Amino acid sequence: MLDALADRLSGSYFGRSNKQQQGLVLLSAIVLLMWLVEAINTIDSNHLDSDGIEARSISHFWGILTSPFIHASFQHLMDNTVPFVFLGVIIALHGARRLLIVTGFIILIGGLGTWVIGPGGTSTIGASGVVFGYATYLLTRGFFDRSIWELGVGIVVGVVWGAVLLSSLVPHSGISWQAHLCGGIAGVIVAWRLSQVDHRRKLEPDQPDVIDFAEV
């Protein structure tokens, strides 16, 4: 009996450890891709800067997908990398699937919102919208989950990054507050929806980690 309990605990530990490693590997791959794109962009005299989000441009709609990976300079990239990694690690510890869902949702929904309300005639680039989405996701997860642990994580995120995030919503020249706002809204939505998925999985353990908005 003790052997069976030990095997179960060991399997749970190593399974969780492997899940966390996969999440961290995916996060590292995303960051590496951003830096690789910026290296190519620099060599190409920043010609990729025009491949971001061009508001309400049907022919450039695909910029929603490329925008987060393009930056205006290495300094711009560094400014986004630090909070991206800090916040991303917390999400990645829940596994690669969770990180992929949260990141993909924020890129798509946040990017779509930026495409709708962003200023015309400009190309919005950078991962700051995703950073805002990560922050609001972590800030609101505990509220939706009624989890003391995740509420604590949200408080830490708010203390460390709250002032910076709020100040970035104020319009500044060369900074897309629209991308920040839309990314933040997307983070709240995905936190709310995934909390429902997690609750359902507690009742149905075999339930996949999939967001089906048709059920809402």
Sequence and secondary structure as in RCSB ss.txt:
>XXXX:A:sequence
MLDALADRLSGSYFGRSNKQQQGLVLLSAIVLLMWLVEAINTIDSNHLDSDGIEARSISHFWGILTSPFIHASFQ
HLMDNTVPFVFLGVIIALHGARRLLIVTGFIILIGGLGTWVIGPGGTSTIGASGVVFGYATYLLTRGFFDRSIWE
LGVGIVVGVVWGAVLLSSLVPHSGISWQAHLCGGIAGVIVAWRLSQVDHRRKLEPDQPDVIDFAEV
>XXXX:A:secstr
 HHHHHHHHHHHHHHHHHHHHHHHHHHHHHHHHHHHHHHHHHHTTTGGGGGSB TT GGGTTHHHHGGG  SSHH
HHHHHHHHHHHHHHHHHTT HHHHHHHHHHIIIIIHHHHHHHS TT  B SSHHHHHHHHHHHHHHHHHHT HHH
HHHHHHHHHHHHHHHHHTTS BTTB HHHHHHHHHHHHHHHHHHHHHHHHHHHSTT  S   GGG 
